[in-house]
Amino acid sequence: MSLRKPSAVLPLAALAVAAALTGCAPQAANSDGSAAAGTSGSAGAAASCAPGALATRTAGKLTIGTDKPAYDPWFSEDKPENGKGFESAVAYAVAEKLGYPKDKVGWVVAPFGKATAPGAKDFDFDINQVSISDERKQAVDFSSGYYSVRQALIALKGSPAAGAKSIADLKGAKLGAQIGSTSLDTITNTIKPSTPAAVFDSNDLAKAALKNGQVEALVVDLPTAFYITGAEVPEAQVVGQFESAAQGEQFGLVLDKGSRLTPCVSAAVDALRADGTLAKLEKQWLSDAVSAPVLK
């Protein structure tokens, strides 16, 4: 995994991001904290991203969504609220930048598929390894990317897929992935196996299928691949990773389509990237996701 290091021009970058945090489109709030309808975007810009005063769902509080169970290494002990794990730590770091300390942050369960579907949300933003894509942008907003990721293949030890050295070696394999995920897209669009992929509602079901031999291999993101093979399915191994798309796959925070919080949240993510926080958290919580062979 390549860790982004703070730039030599950090002071200027930080100043620019700080300006962005106070220069988003204004957000008047109703008494319940929701954005007031018909608010003009031409005045009051300095107060729009004022720390702790955003037009959140509940005034003075920030509500964050994620799926359940919440998996390591993104979370720890299935408790997003404990601040442990990469995404929990990132969520609290973003909240802090927005002016919401830990005691002003609440969590709600938001299933992966529902979080990215059209319709009103019950969170201010969601964090759940959701890859930014043009298709998803039709239904929801995304923040700036907080993590660049590659997809990886895990296979049962001793299986033909475990010995794969290239994508061509996987053409006849029975592969599986979670529904609606970029992992499934990788199987469909990159590997293109001769047998249709097995699709699962959750990674738990996918892992069970792998253990039971219903599938020969799974495609998941790289950090999750190392966790599954190290802690949950030791009879499987990481075979390799796939090249990222031209611009690279990134995870982004999910918001309501057209949310007035989007520019403020993006500015917070940009600030955390500029000051090196994202790189430090990635190193701390995803340190096991080291290099794996690239399957071409």
TILUMMI-227015 format. One record per residue (C-alpha): chain; residue in three letters; x, y, z; residue number from 1. Coordinates in pm, 1 decimal, m for minus. Layout:
residues N
<chain = A, resn = Ala, X = X, Y = Y, Z = Z, resi = NUM> $
...
***
This chain:
residues 296
<chain = A, resn = Met, X = 0.0, Y = 0.0, Z = 0.0, resi = 1> $
<chain = A, resn = Ser, X = 129.0, Y = 338.9, Z = m92.7, resi = 2> $
<chain = A, resn = Leu, X = 97.3, Y = 595.0, Z = 183.8, resi = 3> $
<chain = A, resn = Arg, X = 56.9, Y = 958.7, Z = 92.3, resi = 4> $
<chain = A, resn = Lys, X = 312.1, Y = 1179.0, Z = 270.0, resi = 5> $
<chain = A, resn = Pro, X = 250.7, Y = 1544.3, Z = 361.0, resi = 6> $
<chain = A, resn = Ser, X = 370.8, Y = 1781.0, Z = 91.5, resi = 7> $
<chain = A, resn = Ala, X = 638.0, Y = 2041.9, Z = 138.6, resi = 8> $
<chain = A, resn = Val, X = 372.0, Y = 2302.9, Z = 61.1, resi = 9> $
<chain = A, resn = Leu, X = 148.8, Y = 2184.7, Z = 345.0, resi = 10> $
<chain = A, resn = Pro, X = 104.8, Y = 2526.2, Z = 510.7, resi = 11> $
<chain = A, resn = Leu, X = m37.4, Y = 2675.8, Z = 191.0, resi = 12> $
<chain = A, resn = Ala, X = m253.6, Y = 2370.3, Z = 125.7, resi = 13> $
<chain = A, resn = Ala, X = m387.0, Y = 2375.7, Z = 478.9, resi = 14> $
<chain = A, resn = Leu, X = m471.4, Y = 2744.2, Z = 452.5, resi = 15> $
<chain = A, resn = Ala, X = m655.2, Y = 2683.9, Z = 126.6, resi = 16> $
<chain = A, resn = Val, X = m858.4, Y = 2401.7, Z = 277.8, resi = 17> $
<chain = A, resn = Ala, X = m932.7, Y = 2604.1, Z = 589.2, resi = 18> $
<chain = A, resn = Ala, X = m1072.6, Y = 2872.5, Z = 363.8, resi = 19> $
<chain = A, resn = Ala, X = m1288.3, Y = 2611.7, Z = 191.6, resi = 20> $
<chain = A, resn = Leu, X = m1425.7, Y = 2497.0, Z = 525.7, resi = 21> $
<chain = A, resn = Thr, X = m1564.2, Y = 2843.7, Z = 587.3, resi = 22> $
<chain = A, resn = Gly, X = m1664.3, Y = 2914.9, Z = 228.8, resi = 23> $
<chain = A, resn = Cys, X = m1920.5, Y = 2649.4, Z = 136.0, resi = 24> $
<chain = A, resn = Ala, X = m2267.5, Y = 2746.9, Z = 15.5, resi = 25> $
<chain = A, resn = Pro, X = m2473.6, Y = 2883.4, Z = 305.7, resi = 26> $
<chain = A, resn = Gln, X = m2701.2, Y = 2647.8, Z = 493.9, resi = 27> $
<chain = A, resn = Ala, X = m2985.6, Y = 2787.5, Z = 697.0, resi = 28> $
<chain = A, resn = Ala, X = m3133.6, Y = 2531.3, Z = 934.0, resi = 29> $
<chain = A, resn = Asn, X = m3482.2, Y = 2459.8, Z = 1057.9, resi = 30> $
<chain = A, resn = Ser, X = m3542.5, Y = 2408.7, Z = 1427.9, resi = 31> $
<chain = A, resn = Asp, X = m3482.9, Y = 2035.0, Z = 1387.0, resi = 32> $
<chain = A, resn = Gly, X = m3147.3, Y = 2097.4, Z = 1224.6, resi = 33> $
<chain = A, resn = Ser, X = m3253.3, Y = 2015.4, Z = 868.2, resi = 34> $
<chain = A, resn = Ala, X = m3169.7, Y = 2248.8, Z = 582.6, resi = 35> $
<chain = A, resn = Ala, X = m3429.9, Y = 2517.5, Z = 524.9, resi = 36> $
<chain = A, resn = Ala, X = m3598.7, Y = 2497.1, Z = 185.2, resi = 37> $
<chain = A, resn = Gly, X = m3532.7, Y = 2775.7, Z = m60.4, resi = 38> $
<chain = A, resn = Thr, X = m3224.7, Y = 2908.5, Z = 117.7, resi = 39> $
<chain = A, resn = Ser, X = m3027.9, Y = 3143.8, Z = m104.8, resi = 40> $
<chain = A, resn = Gly, X = m2671.9, Y = 3050.5, Z = m196.7, resi = 41> $
<chain = A, resn = Ser, X = m2548.9, Y = 3406.6, Z = m234.7, resi = 42> $
<chain = A, resn = Ala, X = m2514.0, Y = 3533.8, Z = 121.2, resi = 43> $
<chain = A, resn = Gly, X = m2376.4, Y = 3430.8, Z = 456.7, resi = 44> $
<chain = A, resn = Ala, X = m2100.3, Y = 3213.9, Z = 307.1, resi = 45> $
<chain = A, resn = Ala, X = m1870.5, Y = 3262.6, Z = 607.5, resi = 46> $
<chain = A, resn = Ala, X = m2121.7, Y = 3087.8, Z = 833.0, resi = 47> $
<chain = A, resn = Ser, X = m2207.3, Y = 2802.9, Z = 594.0, resi = 48> $
<chain = A, resn = Cys, X = m1942.1, Y = 2560.5, Z = 722.0, resi = 49> $
<chain = A, resn = Ala, X = m1910.2, Y = 2717.3, Z = 1065.1, resi = 50> $
<chain = A, resn = Pro, X = m1771.9, Y = 2453.2, Z = 1305.7, resi = 51> $
<chain = A, resn = Gly, X = m2048.5, Y = 2268.7, Z = 1486.0, resi = 52> $
<chain = A, resn = Ala, X = m2322.9, Y = 2473.9, Z = 1321.1, resi = 53> $
<chain = A, resn = Leu, X = m2395.4, Y = 2286.2, Z = 998.2, resi = 54> $
<chain = A, resn = Ala, X = m2749.5, Y = 2210.6, Z = 883.4, resi = 55> $
<chain = A, resn = Thr, X = m2734.7, Y = 1855.2, Z = 1012.8, resi = 56> $
<chain = A, resn = Arg, X = m3031.8, Y = 1624.7, Z = 1070.9, resi = 57> $
<chain = A, resn = Thr, X = m3020.9, Y = 1706.5, Z = 1442.8, resi = 58> $
<chain = A, resn = Ala, X = m2906.6, Y = 2055.2, Z = 1537.6, resi = 59> $
<chain = A, resn = Gly, X = m2569.6, Y = 2050.9, Z = 1710.1, resi = 60> $
<chain = A, resn = Lys, X = m2507.1, Y = 1683.7, Z = 1634.1, resi = 61> $
<chain = A, resn = Leu, X = m2363.5, Y = 1482.1, Z = 1346.2, resi = 62> $
<chain = A, resn = Thr, X = m2522.6, Y = 1150.9, Z = 1245.1, resi = 63> $
<chain = A, resn = Ile, X = m2303.2, Y = 896.3, Z = 1066.4, resi = 64> $
<chain = A, resn = Gly, X = m2422.6, Y = 577.2, Z = 899.7, resi = 65> $
<chain = A, resn = Thr, X = m2252.8, Y = 243.9, Z = 832.1, resi = 66> $
<chain = A, resn = Asp, X = m2351.7, Y = m117.5, Z = 773.0, resi = 67> $
<chain = A, resn = Lys, X = m2386.3, Y = m391.4, Z = 1035.0, resi = 68> $
<chain = A, resn = Pro, X = m2184.4, Y = m594.2, Z = 1099.8, resi = 69> $
<chain = A, resn = Ala, X = m1904.9, Y = m338.4, Z = 1074.6, resi = 70> $
<chain = A, resn = Tyr, X = m1597.2, Y = m533.1, Z = 969.8, resi = 71> $
<chain = A, resn = Asp, X = m1233.8, Y = m511.8, Z = 1068.8, resi = 72> $
<chain = A, resn = Pro, X = m1002.3, Y = m351.5, Z = 972.7, resi = 73> $
<chain = A, resn = Trp, X = m1246.3, Y = m70.9, Z = 889.0, resi = 74> $
<chain = A, resn = Phe, X = m1405.7, Y = m92.2, Z = 1233.0, resi = 75> $
<chain = A, resn = Ser, X = m1328.9, Y = m289.7, Z = 1546.2, resi = 76> $
<chain = A, resn = Glu, X = m1546.9, Y = m521.5, Z = 1756.1, resi = 77> $
<chain = A, resn = Asp, X = m1848.0, Y = m429.5, Z = 1538.7, resi = 78> $
<chain = A, resn = Lys, X = m1864.9, Y = m100.2, Z = 1728.5, resi = 79> $
<chain = A, resn = Pro, X = m1828.1, Y = 203.3, Z = 1497.7, resi = 80> $
<chain = A, resn = Glu, X = m1869.2, Y = 433.2, Z = 1796.8, resi = 81> $
<chain = A, resn = Asn, X = m1544.0, Y = 320.4, Z = 1963.4, resi = 82> $
<chain = A, resn = Gly, X = m1319.8, Y = 513.1, Z = 1722.1, resi = 83> $
<chain = A, resn = Lys, X = m1113.9, Y = 203.8, Z = 1640.0, resi = 84> $
<chain = A, resn = Gly, X = m1052.2, Y = 80.1, Z = 1286.9, resi = 85> $
<chain = A, resn = Phe, X = m968.4, Y = 289.6, Z = 981.8, resi = 86> $
<chain = A, resn = Glu, X = m1315.1, Y = 411.4, Z = 886.4, resi = 87> $
<chain = A, resn = Ser, X = m1428.9, Y = 479.0, Z = 1240.4, resi = 88> $
<chain = A, resn = Ala, X = m1113.2, Y = 684.4, Z = 1295.9, resi = 89> $
<chain = A, resn = Val, X = m1162.6, Y = 869.5, Z = 965.9, resi = 90> $
<chain = A, resn = Ala, X = m1527.3, Y = 941.2, Z = 1050.2, resi = 91> $
<chain = A, resn = Tyr, X = m1435.5, Y = 1096.1, Z = 1384.1, resi = 92> $
<chain = A, resn = Ala, X = m1150.5, Y = 1293.0, Z = 1225.7, resi = 93> $
<chain = A, resn = Val, X = m1392.8, Y = 1437.6, Z = 968.4, resi = 94> $
<chain = A, resn = Ala, X = m1643.4, Y = 1513.6, Z = 1243.8, resi = 95> $
<chain = A, resn = Glu, X = m1374.9, Y = 1695.8, Z = 1441.6, resi = 96> $
<chain = A, resn = Lys, X = m1283.2, Y = 1905.9, Z = 1137.6, resi = 97> $
<chain = A, resn = Leu, X = m1649.9, Y = 1995.7, Z = 1099.9, resi = 98> $
<chain = A, resn = Gly, X = m1666.8, Y = 2101.8, Z = 1463.8, resi = 99> $
<chain = A, resn = Tyr, X = m1833.9, Y = 1795.7, Z = 1615.6, resi = 100> $
<chain = A, resn = Pro, X = m1637.5, Y = 1626.4, Z = 1896.6, resi = 101> $
<chain = A, resn = Lys, X = m1698.4, Y = 1259.9, Z = 1970.1, resi = 102> $
<chain = A, resn = Asp, X = m1977.5, Y = 1326.5, Z = 2218.7, resi = 103> $
<chain = A, resn = Lys, X = m2169.1, Y = 1512.5, Z = 1946.2, resi = 104> $
<chain = A, resn = Val, X = m2153.4, Y = 1221.7, Z = 1700.8, resi = 105> $
<chain = A, resn = Gly, X = m2416.3, Y = 947.9, Z = 1671.6, resi = 106> $
<chain = A, resn = Trp, X = m2426.9, Y = 634.7, Z = 1454.5, resi = 107> $
<chain = A, resn = Val, X = m2712.1, Y = 463.8, Z = 1266.9, resi = 108> $
<chain = A, resn = Val, X = m2722.6, Y = 135.8, Z = 1076.8, resi = 109> $
<chain = A, resn = Ala, X = m2726.9, Y = 191.3, Z = 700.0, resi = 110> $
<chain = A, resn = Pro, X = m2714.6, Y = m126.3, Z = 485.6, resi = 111> $
<chain = A, resn = Phe, X = m2471.3, Y = m98.0, Z = 195.8, resi = 112> $
<chain = A, resn = Gly, X = m2733.0, Y = m118.1, Z = m79.3, resi = 113> $
<chain = A, resn = Lys, X = m2974.2, Y = 121.4, Z = 89.0, resi = 114> $
<chain = A, resn = Ala, X = m2707.5, Y = 383.3, Z = 156.5, resi = 115> $
<chain = A, resn = Thr, X = m2634.3, Y = 425.5, Z = m214.0, resi = 116> $
<chain = A, resn = Ala, X = m2994.0, Y = 394.6, Z = m337.4, resi = 117> $
<chain = A, resn = Pro, X = m3207.7, Y = 696.6, Z = m432.5, resi = 118> $
<chain = A, resn = Gly, X = m3412.1, Y = 854.1, Z = m156.5, resi = 119> $
<chain = A, resn = Ala, X = m3377.1, Y = 1047.2, Z = 166.9, resi = 120> $
<chain = A, resn = Lys, X = m3120.7, Y = 922.9, Z = 417.3, resi = 121> $
<chain = A, resn = Asp, X = m3129.0, Y = 903.6, Z = 796.3, resi = 122> $
<chain = A, resn = Phe, X = m2761.7, Y = 1003.0, Z = 824.7, resi = 123> $
<chain = A, resn = Asp, X = m2561.3, Y = 1316.3, Z = 752.0, resi = 124> $
<chain = A, resn = Phe, X = m2295.0, Y = 1107.5, Z = 584.5, resi = 125> $
<chain = A, resn = Asp, X = m2225.7, Y = 735.9, Z = 549.6, resi = 126> $
<chain = A, resn = Ile, X = m1887.3, Y = 561.0, Z = 560.8, resi = 127> $
<chain = A, resn = Asn, X = m1883.6, Y = 200.0, Z = 443.6, resi = 128> $
<chain = A, resn = Gln, X = m1612.5, Y = 130.9, Z = 182.9, resi = 129> $
<chain = A, resn = Val, X = m1832.3, Y = 280.0, Z = m88.2, resi = 130> $
<chain = A, resn = Ser, X = m1645.2, Y = 333.5, Z = m412.7, resi = 131> $
<chain = A, resn = Ile, X = m1709.9, Y = 659.3, Z = m594.5, resi = 132> $
<chain = A, resn = Ser, X = m1864.9, Y = 594.5, Z = m935.6, resi = 133> $
<chain = A, resn = Asp, X = m2056.2, Y = 791.7, Z = m1197.1, resi = 134> $
<chain = A, resn = Glu, X = m2347.2, Y = 549.1, Z = m1169.3, resi = 135> $
<chain = A, resn = Arg, X = m2379.6, Y = 598.2, Z = m794.1, resi = 136> $
<chain = A, resn = Lys, X = m2349.6, Y = 973.8, Z = m834.9, resi = 137> $
<chain = A, resn = Gln, X = m2687.7, Y = 963.4, Z = m1007.4, resi = 138> $
<chain = A, resn = Ala, X = m2846.8, Y = 874.3, Z = m673.4, resi = 139> $
<chain = A, resn = Val, X = m2619.2, Y = 1019.3, Z = m402.9, resi = 140> $
<chain = A, resn = Asp, X = m2343.4, Y = 1272.8, Z = m339.0, resi = 141> $
<chain = A, resn = Phe, X = m1986.1, Y = 1178.3, Z = m256.8, resi = 142> $
<chain = A, resn = Ser, X = m1716.6, Y = 1360.6, Z = m64.6, resi = 143> $
<chain = A, resn = Ser, X = m1360.1, Y = 1372.6, Z = m186.7, resi = 144> $
<chain = A, resn = Gly, X = m1200.4, Y = 1029.3, Z = m175.1, resi = 145> $
<chain = A, resn = Tyr, X = m1053.0, Y = 932.5, Z = 162.1, resi = 146> $
<chain = A, resn = Tyr, X = m891.2, Y = 603.7, Z = 54.9, resi = 147> $
<chain = A, resn = Ser, X = m750.7, Y = 469.3, Z = m273.0, resi = 148> $
<chain = A, resn = Val, X = m802.0, Y = 96.0, Z = m307.0, resi = 149> $
<chain = A, resn = Arg, X = m747.7, Y = m203.0, Z = m528.5, resi = 150> $
<chain = A, resn = Gln, X = m954.4, Y = m517.0, Z = m547.3, resi = 151> $
<chain = A, resn = Ala, X = m794.9, Y = m849.9, Z = m455.9, resi = 152> $
<chain = A, resn = Leu, X = m859.5, Y = m1221.3, Z = m499.3, resi = 153> $
<chain = A, resn = Ile, X = m864.8, Y = m1470.7, Z = m211.9, resi = 154> $
<chain = A, resn = Ala, X = m888.1, Y = m1844.3, Z = m279.7, resi = 155> $
<chain = A, resn = Leu, X = m891.1, Y = m2169.2, Z = m87.2, resi = 156> $
<chain = A, resn = Lys, X = m539.5, Y = m2302.2, Z = m49.2, resi = 157> $
<chain = A, resn = Gly, X = m466.8, Y = m2582.1, Z = m293.0, resi = 158> $
<chain = A, resn = Ser, X = m744.6, Y = m2481.1, Z = m531.0, resi = 159> $
<chain = A, resn = Pro, X = m666.1, Y = m2405.6, Z = m896.7, resi = 160> $
<chain = A, resn = Ala, X = m746.9, Y = m2037.7, Z = m835.1, resi = 161> $
<chain = A, resn = Ala, X = m486.4, Y = m2020.9, Z = m557.7, resi = 162> $
<chain = A, resn = Gly, X = m218.1, Y = m2086.5, Z = m816.0, resi = 163> $
<chain = A, resn = Ala, X = m335.5, Y = m1819.3, Z = m1057.8, resi = 164> $
<chain = A, resn = Lys, X = m64.9, Y = m1595.0, Z = m1198.3, resi = 165> $
<chain = A, resn = Ser, X = m282.1, Y = m1399.3, Z = m1439.2, resi = 166> $
<chain = A, resn = Ile, X = m643.3, Y = m1308.9, Z = m1510.4, resi = 167> $
<chain = A, resn = Ala, X = m647.4, Y = m1574.0, Z = m1782.1, resi = 168> $
<chain = A, resn = Asp, X = m586.8, Y = m1838.3, Z = m1515.9, resi = 169> $
<chain = A, resn = Leu, X = m919.2, Y = m1745.5, Z = m1352.9, resi = 170> $
<chain = A, resn = Lys, X = m1145.3, Y = m1783.6, Z = m1656.2, resi = 171> $
<chain = A, resn = Gly, X = m1275.1, Y = m2123.9, Z = m1546.1, resi = 172> $
<chain = A, resn = Ala, X = m1294.6, Y = m2052.6, Z = m1173.0, resi = 173> $
<chain = A, resn = Lys, X = m1616.4, Y = m2028.0, Z = m972.2, resi = 174> $
<chain = A, resn = Leu, X = m1590.0, Y = m1680.3, Z = m820.5, resi = 175> $
<chain = A, resn = Gly, X = m1807.0, Y = m1484.4, Z = m580.2, resi = 176> $
<chain = A, resn = Ala, X = m1857.5, Y = m1131.1, Z = m445.6, resi = 177> $
<chain = A, resn = Gln, X = m2101.1, Y = m912.7, Z = m253.0, resi = 178> $
<chain = A, resn = Ile, X = m2396.7, Y = m776.2, Z = m445.4, resi = 179> $
<chain = A, resn = Gly, X = m2372.9, Y = m417.6, Z = m567.6, resi = 180> $
<chain = A, resn = Ser, X = m1999.6, Y = m399.6, Z = m495.5, resi = 181> $
<chain = A, resn = Thr, X = m1700.1, Y = m293.6, Z = m702.5, resi = 182> $
<chain = A, resn = Ser, X = m1566.4, Y = m641.3, Z = m627.8, resi = 183> $
<chain = A, resn = Leu, X = m1852.1, Y = m787.8, Z = m831.8, resi = 184> $
<chain = A, resn = Asp, X = m1780.0, Y = m535.0, Z = m1106.9, resi = 185> $
<chain = A, resn = Thr, X = m1419.6, Y = m656.9, Z = m1112.4, resi = 186> $
<chain = A, resn = Ile, X = m1534.5, Y = m1013.7, Z = m1172.7, resi = 187> $
<chain = A, resn = Thr, X = m1781.9, Y = m911.3, Z = m1442.0, resi = 188> $
<chain = A, resn = Asn, X = m1575.6, Y = m652.1, Z = m1627.0, resi = 189> $
<chain = A, resn = Thr, X = m1211.5, Y = m747.6, Z = m1560.8, resi = 190> $
<chain = A, resn = Ile, X = m1193.0, Y = m1122.9, Z = m1502.1, resi = 191> $
<chain = A, resn = Lys, X = m1492.6, Y = m1219.4, Z = m1717.9, resi = 192> $
<chain = A, resn = Pro, X = m1506.9, Y = m1584.8, Z = m1605.7, resi = 193> $
<chain = A, resn = Ser, X = m1679.0, Y = m1848.8, Z = m1815.2, resi = 194> $
<chain = A, resn = Thr, X = m1913.5, Y = m1926.9, Z = m1523.2, resi = 195> $
<chain = A, resn = Pro, X = m2131.7, Y = m1641.2, Z = m1387.8, resi = 196> $
<chain = A, resn = Ala, X = m2022.0, Y = m1511.7, Z = m1048.5, resi = 197> $
<chain = A, resn = Ala, X = m2200.6, Y = m1619.5, Z = m732.7, resi = 198> $
<chain = A, resn = Val, X = m2357.8, Y = m1311.5, Z = m572.8, resi = 199> $
<chain = A, resn = Phe, X = m2409.3, Y = m1270.8, Z = m196.9, resi = 200> $
<chain = A, resn = Asp, X = m2604.1, Y = m1022.6, Z = 13.0, resi = 201> $
<chain = A, resn = Ser, X = m2311.9, Y = m980.0, Z = 252.7, resi = 202> $
<chain = A, resn = Asn, X = m1945.6, Y = m1065.8, Z = 293.6, resi = 203> $
<chain = A, resn = Asp, X = m2043.3, Y = m1300.8, Z = 578.7, resi = 204> $
<chain = A, resn = Leu, X = m2244.7, Y = m1513.5, Z = 336.7, resi = 205> $
<chain = A, resn = Ala, X = m1965.0, Y = m1495.7, Z = 80.1, resi = 206> $
<chain = A, resn = Lys, X = m1710.2, Y = m1613.5, Z = 335.5, resi = 207> $
<chain = A, resn = Ala, X = m1935.1, Y = m1902.3, Z = 438.4, resi = 208> $
<chain = A, resn = Ala, X = m1966.0, Y = m2006.1, Z = 74.0, resi = 209> $
<chain = A, resn = Leu, X = m1587.8, Y = m2000.3, Z = 39.9, resi = 210> $
<chain = A, resn = Lys, X = m1540.6, Y = m2211.7, Z = 351.5, resi = 211> $
<chain = A, resn = Asn, X = m1798.8, Y = m2462.6, Z = 229.4, resi = 212> $
<chain = A, resn = Gly, X = m1640.3, Y = m2487.4, Z = m113.2, resi = 213> $
<chain = A, resn = Gln, X = m1944.0, Y = m2341.3, Z = m291.3, resi = 214> $
<chain = A, resn = Val, X = m1706.7, Y = m2095.6, Z = m456.0, resi = 215> $
<chain = A, resn = Glu, X = m1338.9, Y = m2134.6, Z = m527.4, resi = 216> $
<chain = A, resn = Ala, X = m1242.0, Y = m1773.1, Z = m469.7, resi = 217> $
<chain = A, resn = Leu, X = m1379.3, Y = m1433.4, Z = m367.7, resi = 218> $
<chain = A, resn = Val, X = m1300.0, Y = m1082.7, Z = m484.7, resi = 219> $
<chain = A, resn = Val, X = m1285.9, Y = m823.3, Z = m204.5, resi = 220> $
<chain = A, resn = Asp, X = m1087.9, Y = m505.7, Z = m142.0, resi = 221> $
<chain = A, resn = Leu, X = m723.4, Y = m561.0, Z = m48.8, resi = 222> $
<chain = A, resn = Pro, X = m729.5, Y = m473.5, Z = 325.2, resi = 223> $
<chain = A, resn = Thr, X = m1036.3, Y = m689.8, Z = 375.0, resi = 224> $
<chain = A, resn = Ala, X = m862.8, Y = m972.6, Z = 187.1, resi = 225> $
<chain = A, resn = Phe, X = m574.2, Y = m971.0, Z = 431.6, resi = 226> $
<chain = A, resn = Tyr, X = m808.0, Y = m960.9, Z = 730.0, resi = 227> $
<chain = A, resn = Ile, X = m1028.6, Y = m1247.9, Z = 606.8, resi = 228> $
<chain = A, resn = Thr, X = m735.7, Y = m1476.0, Z = 531.6, resi = 229> $
<chain = A, resn = Gly, X = m555.2, Y = m1386.4, Z = 852.2, resi = 230> $
<chain = A, resn = Ala, X = m837.5, Y = m1396.1, Z = 1104.8, resi = 231> $
<chain = A, resn = Glu, X = m1149.5, Y = m1554.7, Z = 960.0, resi = 232> $
<chain = A, resn = Val, X = m1073.2, Y = m1804.2, Z = 683.5, resi = 233> $
<chain = A, resn = Pro, X = m716.0, Y = m1921.9, Z = 744.9, resi = 234> $
<chain = A, resn = Glu, X = m766.6, Y = m2199.7, Z = 490.8, resi = 235> $
<chain = A, resn = Ala, X = m770.9, Y = m1929.1, Z = 223.1, resi = 236> $
<chain = A, resn = Gln, X = m490.7, Y = m1710.6, Z = 91.3, resi = 237> $
<chain = A, resn = Val, X = m448.6, Y = m1379.1, Z = m89.1, resi = 238> $
<chain = A, resn = Val, X = m369.5, Y = m1467.7, Z = m450.1, resi = 239> $
<chain = A, resn = Gly, X = m310.1, Y = m1118.4, Z = m582.5, resi = 240> $
<chain = A, resn = Gln, X = m460.1, Y = m781.0, Z = m661.8, resi = 241> $
<chain = A, resn = Phe, X = m600.6, Y = m619.5, Z = m974.5, resi = 242> $
<chain = A, resn = Glu, X = m484.6, Y = m301.3, Z = m1138.6, resi = 243> $
<chain = A, resn = Ser, X = m692.5, Y = 3.8, Z = m1053.6, resi = 244> $
<chain = A, resn = Ala, X = m888.2, Y = 190.5, Z = m1314.7, resi = 245> $
<chain = A, resn = Ala, X = m715.1, Y = 479.7, Z = m1489.7, resi = 246> $
<chain = A, resn = Gln, X = m803.9, Y = 732.0, Z = m1218.4, resi = 247> $
<chain = A, resn = Gly, X = m794.4, Y = 473.3, Z = m941.0, resi = 248> $
<chain = A, resn = Glu, X = m1077.9, Y = 347.3, Z = m726.0, resi = 249> $
<chain = A, resn = Gln, X = m1150.7, Y = 559.3, Z = m420.8, resi = 250> $
<chain = A, resn = Phe, X = m1383.6, Y = 528.6, Z = m126.2, resi = 251> $
<chain = A, resn = Gly, X = m1592.3, Y = 838.1, Z = m53.4, resi = 252> $
<chain = A, resn = Leu, X = m1834.8, Y = 946.8, Z = 217.1, resi = 253> $
<chain = A, resn = Val, X = m2195.4, Y = 916.2, Z = 97.9, resi = 254> $
<chain = A, resn = Leu, X = m2445.3, Y = 1200.7, Z = 138.6, resi = 255> $
<chain = A, resn = Asp, X = m2797.1, Y = 1280.6, Z = 20.9, resi = 256> $
<chain = A, resn = Lys, X = m2813.4, Y = 1379.3, Z = m343.3, resi = 257> $
<chain = A, resn = Gly, X = m2770.2, Y = 1757.4, Z = m351.6, resi = 258> $
<chain = A, resn = Ser, X = m2683.1, Y = 1777.1, Z = 18.9, resi = 259> $
<chain = A, resn = Arg, X = m2567.0, Y = 2119.5, Z = 131.2, resi = 260> $
<chain = A, resn = Leu, X = m2318.6, Y = 1940.7, Z = 357.4, resi = 261> $
<chain = A, resn = Thr, X = m2126.0, Y = 1790.3, Z = 65.9, resi = 262> $
<chain = A, resn = Pro, X = m1879.2, Y = 2079.2, Z = 5.6, resi = 263> $
<chain = A, resn = Cys, X = m1812.0, Y = 2111.9, Z = 378.7, resi = 264> $
<chain = A, resn = Val, X = m1750.8, Y = 1738.8, Z = 421.1, resi = 265> $
<chain = A, resn = Ser, X = m1528.1, Y = 1730.3, Z = 111.5, resi = 266> $
<chain = A, resn = Ala, X = m1326.1, Y = 2022.8, Z = 244.6, resi = 267> $
<chain = A, resn = Ala, X = m1280.1, Y = 1838.2, Z = 574.0, resi = 268> $
<chain = A, resn = Val, X = m1154.1, Y = 1527.2, Z = 391.5, resi = 269> $
<chain = A, resn = Asp, X = m918.8, Y = 1742.0, Z = 183.0, resi = 270> $
<chain = A, resn = Ala, X = m783.7, Y = 1902.8, Z = 500.2, resi = 271> $
<chain = A, resn = Leu, X = m716.1, Y = 1562.1, Z = 655.1, resi = 272> $
<chain = A, resn = Arg, X = m531.3, Y = 1456.4, Z = 342.3, resi = 273> $
<chain = A, resn = Ala, X = m327.6, Y = 1778.1, Z = 335.0, resi = 274> $
<chain = A, resn = Asp, X = m218.0, Y = 1760.9, Z = 697.2, resi = 275> $
<chain = A, resn = Gly, X = m120.2, Y = 1393.7, Z = 671.7, resi = 276> $
<chain = A, resn = Thr, X = m395.6, Y = 1258.6, Z = 896.1, resi = 277> $
<chain = A, resn = Leu, X = m538.2, Y = 1018.1, Z = 638.0, resi = 278> $
<chain = A, resn = Ala, X = m194.3, Y = 872.9, Z = 569.4, resi = 279> $
<chain = A, resn = Lys, X = m130.1, Y = 826.7, Z = 942.2, resi = 280> $
<chain = A, resn = Leu, X = m463.9, Y = 654.5, Z = 996.9, resi = 281> $
<chain = A, resn = Glu, X = m408.8, Y = 431.6, Z = 694.7, resi = 282> $
<chain = A, resn = Lys, X = m71.2, Y = 326.8, Z = 831.1, resi = 283> $
<chain = A, resn = Gln, X = m212.0, Y = 267.2, Z = 1179.2, resi = 284> $
<chain = A, resn = Trp, X = m519.9, Y = 65.7, Z = 1088.4, resi = 285> $
<chain = A, resn = Leu, X = m442.7, Y = m90.2, Z = 748.8, resi = 286> $
<chain = A, resn = Ser, X = m75.4, Y = m171.7, Z = 799.4, resi = 287> $
<chain = A, resn = Asp, X = m131.7, Y = m539.7, Z = 716.2, resi = 288> $
<chain = A, resn = Ala, X = m253.9, Y = m456.2, Z = 366.5, resi = 289> $
<chain = A, resn = Val, X = 90.8, Y = m479.9, Z = 214.8, resi = 290> $
<chain = A, resn = Ser, X = 184.4, Y = m538.2, Z = m147.3, resi = 291> $
<chain = A, resn = Ala, X = 35.9, Y = m837.1, Z = m328.8, resi = 292> $
<chain = A, resn = Pro, X = 118.2, Y = m958.7, Z = m681.3, resi = 293> $
<chain = A, resn = Val, X = m73.5, Y = m780.9, Z = m957.9, resi = 294> $
<chain = A, resn = Leu, X = m283.6, Y = m1013.7, Z = m1172.6, resi = 295> $
<chain = A, resn = Lys, X = m289.4, Y = m900.2, Z = m1534.6, resi = 296> $
***
